[in-house]
């Protein structure tokens, strides 16, 4: 029996389908799908099924000094026991094995892990196949030409694992223990994570340190006798070096120029310059440029890569982790376009490109031999989500753009004199659409300026003066940060987007473009002050270079890990003497992120705190001497905003709750509003009204929530939810069944929401949102339900207890993020 091992189950399913020509059957071994046909069996892993860790005696953070981890022995542990057991069982029955994991450093390491598990059980021949897309042609060719596993490339990936473990675990423990910040809120640092965070913090410092300067700009509208549409022109001067200056830095000069411009009723055209500009099509997608383009249509770096990996595994696009920007010689662009000419969505655009006599695609600066640029394979999707269609369309059209002709722009610059004031207008017009016809992701905005001639007189209207200030540098978006990381040698194409996501997950950055929290500022400041190697991009880039040397056979795993240990020891030598200072610095930063303002009772600080049960509230830092508290909403995680309440001096709070994120505002304002609001009685309580005289009332809680609840609370806990926002009108219409008035919610700018009887409304809501089976979930059709069932997810109970990453590894075209969304729906 020949055993084929892939990186994930969806890749195993796809490869089995190709090699068996659709004839493979599926069975389970230890709960893991195994595909079988013609004396072959194919099993998919779940990424790394073996990890590196320290021995158990190092697990207790309090009993082990962090510096001891630097020289601690690193052991391998099985992280996916059921998959490992299945692989071992199959290996004992196999006569040969083929490793078919992804072709990159991480994939080679996963392949080596599988190699070692197989050889532990059975000494059999093991070969390696490599491909850049899971299509019939590439998979068939790869299996017809097997190679050997690249142990040097795998060793470079293993070195990364060991070094990241050492740096991350040792420094995370040191900083967390120093700041007395343990449990789930520990302070996380890492070899790549920390220099990346410094990039974001440094930009924030530039913004905070920026000192704006005042300047003025002047404008007027010009109009030609033979054209009814006026166009805007801007005042300018020539400086000593004959450069055009539009900004006036002195207010009296700006006022004088404006007074002069106001006297002008017409302007004489002094010069007209016409030129054309060629707008070349973009280069093929590498990983970084793909992430940038996906960001422009609203996808985070992490989400963009997750979608691309699903499309790759399904066979629709090539491998999405690549530095290459040059198509390989064996890619027949015309043949691929002919495939798309048959597609209803892309056919017309593909046909227009096929009309070109010679198709010579663009190329970028970097050419590698591992994977081609990201491009479509010619396999057409049938059952994919809207997000996947967005990304697939982007990739297809980028390929089209690289095969298209350049665009051409006509530029027109007009300079006119209005009573001694020089005015200029720059127009541009797209005269040859070129690649823009097939790639709508680059701007084609035109600026109208009519065709005027030198000496022509133009009417001057609407002169205006605008006072402005210079602006601080902008925060970098996720794609720009990843581009900067690439230029500085921080991380790799496979890890950069994940590094950014870790910074979000650990609470170091928020929003997009990313903005550092006070904790992030504190961590970077502490590292710079006491151990700057922790945030040094040079050190991280050097280690990346060392790991590449391992892959090239120019260094060994032991040499590189020993060098990293030596660097880490120097870091601890710097940190050890400053432990108390580091801890104090970080505690201040942690407090700053949660600080709302002064306590209304004692003047100490009030902070966002978390109870032992996991709920959030506002509490005084003077506890136990001061027990002042304020409630916060129960849904979402609080984030302290810069905006502060003018009345109470407390910062406003936003509740982060995914799509339901909202601004709660000043917690004291919300509490006072609730205290001042009178309960509005609307009827008898259905639970205790007949026996105890309980009545239902519209209540506003101090947390900002609203409900219909019994006035006998807490003796009677009957309640029904109400919307958080809008004015609630109690109408004269009554529900015949419950004898309660119907309610209407009025929101500014929106149509009234006829809520109706609150009991009936809640019953209808429960019925409407009730989840009874898998196909009740958003985005789950019959085909997806079949795929989930094949992975053992046949009911909502199965889904609720499933591990998202494991399910995503088994279900083709479904990401772990999507599984989590469905679990959230199933939990309600």
C-alpha angles and dihedrals in degrees: 000000000000114000119209118196122197132181097248138012095248089057090049091051092049095047092046090051091051099044095042092043088234095313101109121120123209128227133163130245115188087344092305120121114246121189118211136189137143098354093316131109126192126198129181122216124208099244109275110014090174122053138182123245143149120268116272093258088072095055099094107083093199097050097046123063109229092234089062089069091067093073097026119127114257117221133190118240132188107245098179103042098177093051092046090050091050092048093049091049092051092045091058089058097044130102093194139358138213124204110215102170123139115296104245138083093281093045091050090053091049087050091051090050089054090045091056093046091051095046090049087064105031137010099227134142111275124192135179130230124196131198138160099213132026097235130131094256099045096043093046092049092046094052090046090056109039120181138189126278112263102234093181092056090047091049090055089055091048091050089055091052093051096044093046090049092051096046096039099045098040097046095038090054093045095051095040093049091045091053093040087235107142137147120048092336097062119147108255125205132167145180094258098020096062099052088046090052090050089057090057094042092049091055090049089052090053089052093048093046094047114120109202121222125211120238138159134225127196128208140176137178119246127199134188123218091236095048125058096199115086121215131209121251129185130221116241143167134208115243126213091279092050093252121143114251118194096174121081109206098190120068096210089052090048092049092048092050091048092051089051092048091050090061092059119097095171140018132212119227107240100179141005118196121188126187140154126228128203113225106203121212116256124265120256117280121272117181096269096048091045090054089049093052093045088051090057089061094048108271124130117230092253094048093045092055093044091055093044091051091052091050090048094050090049089055098247101113136018125262107303098211106080141124093201121115098173122083113233120253092246093060108104102206093185092052091050091049089051088057090053091047085072093056119097094217099044103021100102094048092046090050091052090055092047088059088071112102094219123026108204110168122213121254135204132222099268125069121180133172102223105072134000122239114283109278139145118276097214093253108124123224119235109172110029135130127258090255091053090049089053092054095040090052089050093052094045093049092046087056089048090050092053089055095046133092123263118267121238128219128195112215125198125188120190124189119190135178117228110185090321095318115117114223126186135190128190119203130184132186131185105235100168113033094201114159092358088076090068101026113054094176097091121072119260096179112153129206116214120227117156125233104265130167134230111272093023117137117233128193115244118215140163102018110195140180123210124197111212142167131222111258129230119247113281123250111256117249120230094266092049091051090051090049090051091048089052093051092048095046094244112151126332137274088265097050109033098083090046091051091056091049090053090055089054092045093051093050096248096121135025138187126015120295082046117250121192120239123227088260090057091050089049095049093050093045091050092049093048092048100043108019114007093179087076091069098029113127090194091061093047092047090050091053089049088053091049091052090050087053089057090053089051093049093247096114137022131238092245093050093053096043091048090052090050091051090053091052091047091051089056089052092053091047087060095042100045096069092049101044096121093047091048091051094049092047092052094045089056090050092049091050093048091059091055099038116121102171142267122347109249090220107041107008095241119125121282116214140186105260137181124228125225087258093057100254122128127235141157114258138174119256087220092071128166091027089048119034097185113147140168126198125241127203115278096227118076139005118285122241120189112230129210092240114095132199111254092211101048104019091232122135117246121249129224119202111220107212106148111250089358094059112142141166112256093187126203107357092212092052090052091049094048091048089054092047091052096044115097120223110249111218111218105168151309121326108246091214104048108002098101095046105029103021093245117170133201118238137179103248134189113208125214088245089064096254122126131210147158104249143161116270089222092069127169090030088052117032098187110139143154125203124248131192115274094225137050137044113287116222118199105212131204092243114102133203108244093210100049103020091230127133119253116248131218123196117211118202122183110261094003131098113261114271110228099213094174123191107000093222093049091044093053092047090051090048092052091048092046095049098036112127112214104158142004095270091061088074119099111265097010113124130170095278094049090046089055091051091050091048090052087055091052097262102124101142141028089255089057089051095048093057098038126111106241096214092050093050092046089052090057102038116071115228097010120107128211089246090057091050089053091051090053091048089053090052092047091052094059 
